[in-house]
Amino acid sequence: MKKVDHIGIAVRSIEETLPFYTEMLTLTFLKEETVEEQGVKVAFLDAGNIKIELLEPLSETSPVAAFIEKKGEGIHHVAFGVTGIDERMQELKSKGIRFTSDHSKAGAAGAQVAFMHPKQAKGVLYELCDHSYRNGGEQQ
């Protein structure tokens, strides 16, 4: 793991939540995008040495919607920056770590992502986030 890339926070509405981060905490809004494959709309904020990623579910069937229904709004995951995500996944799998899917998937900001199953980490959802992927999965 290279560093903590970002902290994901599940929210019902980015529009309603964003002013807390930008006006009260005075964090800098970076961008907003929709990630259909993950079923979320995301907003990124610059918190100095780390990014905050607000996650709003696109539908009631989104995993983030299920998270909010079960646990309420709040910290959803911690993302570690990695390179060579597929190799890193294989290395962790060889140590007995399970993932929520067999392969990495497209994530926000052009990254390739994979989530460790939270039962592996005492209920914490960890994400591997590889920003070196571009152009349909080819590493740069």
Disulfide bonds with the S-S distance in Angstrom:
none
